Amino acid sequence: MALWRRPGPVRSVERVVCCPKSGLSNSSHPLSVGSSFSHPTPPRLTFTRLQVESEQTRCPFATNSSRSALLARKTGTRVQIKKGRKMKKFLTIVLVALTPLAAQAQTKGNGLPMGQKLLYNLEVIAYDANHCPSGNANGHRIAVKADVNDLSGVKGADPSTLIRQNDILLTEGPFDVLSSNACATGTASFQLPANPCSDLGTSCALDNPVFQNYQVYGRLVGKPGTGVNVTTCATQTVTDPTTGLTSSTIVCSTESWLSVRASGKNGSPKFTNVSRELLSVCLDTDGNGKCDQRIALFSGGLQDFFWNWDTTGKAHAQLFFVALPD
């Protein structure tokens, strides 16, 4: 007689959730562990030991979510870094843009100061020696000769014997051109108001003189490569303490307005402040080649101020005299 064997207890094992895309998960038949099957049905595969491997080694698909999370974190970090870099670049651009605002607010595109009244404008135009204009032109123009360079012969000369070329004699008074043809006669005459370069009771500063009434701005227009070298000079009278005799000598400033008309994209004519060069004489009194005394026009014991106007080519200069801001 066959004996019926009572089935032993069944130990159920949780379903192993593995690769959703591999088809191995969500099985409808839970796995059992035992030495025999509990039911006389077709035998199923018996596992004596379940060993669940890591998601990374068992199933590459199982890491998709973690990889996505990691990628999201990295992407977020990159976006933050990128945003930080953009913000830093933006701030840098803003700072660079704001830096010159103060200067831009004070100066026009042509170099003239903003908000200052134009008092007078003067043009000094060089001509070939054999094509000087005739007579004295009316208006705000002075004619000089092209290609004149005689400053070295003017310094220290006796004014009574000096043969003048391109000298613009300066006199005190309201702005006006008194005579205009230095090209033909060697001298022209220009009248302009006195303009102290310091407060009363103080001497003019050597480096940054403070003019009290107006400033002058100059630029070159016309043909590129032309140029000017303008120096303010005057006559100094010295009395010999022994003999009592007087002698006169021309003294010239150690500073000059030196300018060459540029060309190309960066050659647009712009005004520069030439007040210290044209409205004062900075003297070297001890022979060391450096300025140690600045004297404004029509002051300081000097007489007969003039501009020595050296030229390269047919230079065309413009001078704008502007009032100081209120």
HELIX and SHEET records of a PDB file:
HELIX    1   1 GLU A   55  ARG A   58  1                                   4    
HELIX    2   2 PRO A   60  THR A   63  5                                   4    
HELIX    3   3 ASN A   64  LEU A   98  1                                  35    
HELIX    4   4 LEU A  101  GLN A  106  1                                   6    
HELIX    5   5 ALA A  129  HIS A  131  5                                   3    
HELIX    6   6 LEU A  151  VAL A  154  1                                   4    
HELIX    7   7 ALA A  182  THR A  185  1                                   4    
HELIX    8   8 SER A  275  LEU A  278  1                                   4    
SHEET    1   A 2 ARG A  11  SER A  12  0                                        
SHEET    2   A 2 SER A  32  VAL A  33 -1                                        
SHEET    1   B 5 ARG A 141  LYS A 145  0                                        
SHEET    2   B 5 LEU A 118  TYR A 127  1                                        
SHEET    3   B 5 HIS A 316  ALA A 323 -1                                        
SHEET    4   B 5 TYR A 214  VAL A 221 -1                                        
SHEET    5   B 5 THR A 272  ASN A 273 -1                                        
SHEET    1   C 6 ASP A 176  SER A 179  0                                        
SHEET    2   C 6 THR A 187  LEU A 192 -1                                        
SHEET    3   C 6 ASP A 167  GLU A 172  1                                        
SHEET    4   C 6 GLN A 303  THR A 312 -1                                        
SHEET    5   C 6 GLY A 227  THR A 239 -1                                        
SHEET    6   C 6 THR A 246  VAL A 260 -1                                        
SHEET    1   D 2 SER A 280  LEU A 283  0                                        
SHEET    2   D 2 GLN A 293  ALA A 296 -1                                        
END                                                                             
